[in-house]
């Protein structure tokens, strides 16, 4: 299974800080039992980004191994990454055209969204 992660750091961050956010999440994901992890192309900044040199969105393609629980561990890693920051980062995960976007939802709302997404894709 391949998962495309698109990371949109808080638009208030300068480009260097935004790159650190992307590298930090990539590092956390690389610690999981994934088959491969590589950078995708950068996409344009979201419409809500401010300024002419708005931060670009980082993309990471993650190929998950067949080891049980890796998909759930990936989702939990992203959730924890977002929860540790007070900034307004946004991460979207896409599998076979089904996208889950995580940002400023409450912890309860985020948990419900994640649980539903995991149920849809855990058997893939």
N, C-alpha and C positions, 0 to 999 in steps of 0.2 A: 504494500500500500504506500502510495506517495501522498504527502501532505504539503501543500504550499502554504507557508506562513508569510503574511505581508505585515510588516511592522511599520507603523506610522508613529514615530515619537512625537511627544508634545510639541505643537507648533511654536511654542514660546522658547524652545531650546535653540541654542546656536548649533550650527552644523556639526561641530566637533563633539559636543555633548550628545547629539542625536546618534552619531556613529558609535559612540561608546555604549549607548542603550542597545543598539542592534548587535554589537560584538558581544556584550554581556549575555544577552539571551541566546545567541548562537553558541557561546561557550557552555551555558547551562544545558542546552539541548545535546551538545556533543558528549556530555557525560552520560547520556542515556544509551541504552543498547539499541542504537539505530544502525541500519545497514550503511547508509550514506547520508551526508549532509553537505549541501553546496549552496552557494549564493546564487540566487536568481537575478534577473535584471532588476534594476531600480525602476520603479514606476513614478510618474509625476506625483508631486505632493497633493494631498487632498484639497478640495476647494476651500476648506476652512483654514488652511495654512495662511499665515500672514507674510507679507513682504515679497520682494522680487526674488530673493534668493532663499525661497522656502525650502524646508527640509524635504528631501526625497524619501520615498517609502522603501525600506529594505525588504527584500524578498529572500526567503530561505526555502529550499526544497528539501524535504526530509523523507527518505525512504525508510520505512519501518521494517524491522526484522520480524520474523514469525514468532519471536518469543512472546509469550502471553504477558499482557499488561503494559507493553511498550506504548501503545496508543494512549491508554489512560495516563501513563506517566508523562507523556508529552503534553497532554492537555493540562495536567496538574502543574507541570513546570511553567507553562505559559500563564496559568491562573496565578500561581505564586509570584511570578515575576511582576505581573501587574499589581498585585496586592501590596507588594513591598514599596511601591513608588507612590508618591503623592502627585506626581505629574500626570498629565492627561494623555498617556500613550494609548494607542489602539493597535490591537493585533487581530488579524483575521486568519482563520484556518479554512482551507478549501480542500475537500476530497470529492472527486468525481462531480464537480459543479455545485456541491452543497457547501455553503460558506457559513461559518460561525464567526461573528464579529464581537470581540470583547473590548470594552472600554469602561466607561464610568457607570456601569450598572452597580447596584448594591451587591453586597456579598451573597445575599439570598437569591437575587435575580440571576447573578452570574452562575451560581451553583445549579439552579434549575435549567438554565440554558446549556451548561456543560453536560449535565446528566442526560438531557434529551439528545444532545449531539453524540455522546458516547454510545448511547443505546442504538442510535441509527447506524453507527459505523464499527462497533466493536467486533462484529462478525465478518468484516471485510477481509 
